[in-house]
Amino acid sequence: MRVLFVVPPLVGHVNPTIAVAAELTARGHQVAWTGPAAALAPLLPAGSLLYAAGDGDAADSTDVLHGRWRDLRGIAALRFLWAEVLIPLARAMLPGVHTAVEAFAPDVLVADQQALAGPLVACRHGLPWATSATTSAEFTRPFDGVPKVGEWVAQRIAALLAESGAPSGWDPRFSPHLVLVFSTPALIGDGSPALIGDGSPELIGDGVPSGNGARASGAADGTPGVAVRPGGRRYPPHYVFVGPAFGARPSAHDFPWHRLDPGRARVLVSLGTLNREAGARFYPAVLRAADALADRAQLILAAPVDLAGAVPEHMVHQEYVPQLALLPHLDAVLCHGGHNTVCEALAHGLPLVVAPVRDDQPIVARQVTEAGAGVRVRFGRARADELHRALAAVLDDPAHRRAARRIQASFAAAGGALTAADRLEKLPSGATGPGRSAVRHPAPPGPGTAPTENEKGP
């Protein structure tokens, strides 16, 4: 079986696919990735087969976009994400993803929820495809409180389908074949979007969410669907909660392990990869809270040197840390609510203090607090006393640790990369649907970054 992963240039969205790809490779399957190669190459294992898609066509570079997005919050950040990042990225990636499919001839395509070009190309080529859901926000009715924003997002998706020549009335964020969710209901709850028969959020008109309950319907290709009934299964059978998937990651970050204090609780403080530069006001509050806890807790701060300030000796500070290697040595985590960081902490049974910045992070923070596994604090107006109380709460109240360990157990039972690989192996391979082109299987090219050609989208 040949599996092509279609991913955006985002660390947290790439890492789970590395673990799944490693498991598939160990079983004798062939894997490749496609996406912006300049950003992806450093994130993938050496020798990975990578097809460039979207590198030179985007209007703005990743650094420029990040600079414009960094200080946005709330609805403004969400609109920017869709209007300036995800939709343009889909357009830019389409030709390269087409080329990758033609060159690699995959049996199955795995598309990240934020790599919309993947499902569009899979539809054109008649390939079965799976959704890689590296954040769980889309499964918790994220727009219930702001329905007009939800309608606006759906309209942007519908317009993308139309301009790409794809059939209307389906949502490329949700595969009708397989949705791999890198979390479990123990964290995200048992609620679900309003689902149609194929497991996609229900759309009406030009792709606007109806907001109604689930209904019986057919899939986009006309196959019969099965209704999701009130009081019955909350998610359809092809929604598979695999928990976090961990694998080997490229890392050049040393760490002063000898400085970890065995006599104090140890807490990692991280705002992740994309939000670290937004912490100019947050880090000073962290330092003051650390001073107040210095006799009982050692904070390990991952932050840019120019923003961290004068870090006291009782703390450990590095710009980057080997997070997965560090987590087994910790007692708690203070973070921004990024899905990967939260799930990695909970996979080690660690309670959290969560200071959400933007995008899906407030939703993830709510999941943590509703599950009892941590405390939410403010990011924009963070105060040292608030951080002090929150950290003391997760270190002292055993209920938070018990909840974190309950989620940890659910993650372990879910199976991670092994379960994801199992379900991918069960997908029917090759072209599907009437009138769609079959995919031949030439020998794939050797490892490295394959060139792309400028092709039309679907």
Secondary structure, 3 states (H helix, E strand, C coil): CEEEEECCCCHHHHHHHHHHHHHHHHCCCEEEEEECHHHHHHHCCCCCEEEECCCCCCCCCHHHHHHHHCCCCHHHHHHHHHHHHHHHHHHHHHHHHHHHHHHHCCCEEEEECCCCHHHHHHHHHCCCEEEEECCCHHHCCCCCCCHHHHHHHHHHHHHHHHHHCCCCCCCCCCCCCEEEECCCHHHHCCCCCCECCCCCECEECCCEECCCCCCCCCCCCCCCCCCCCCCCCCCCCCEEECCCCCCCCCCCCCCCHHHCCCCCEEEEEECCCCCHHHCCCHHHHHHHHHHHHCCCEEEEEECCHHHHCCCCCCCEEECCCCHHHHHHHCCEEEECCCHHHHHHHHHCCCCEEECCCCCCHHHHHHHHHHCCCEEECCCCCCCHHHHHHHHHHHHHCHHHHHHHHHHHHHHHHHCHHHHHHHHHHHCCCCCCCCCCCCCCCCCCCCCEEECCCCCCCC
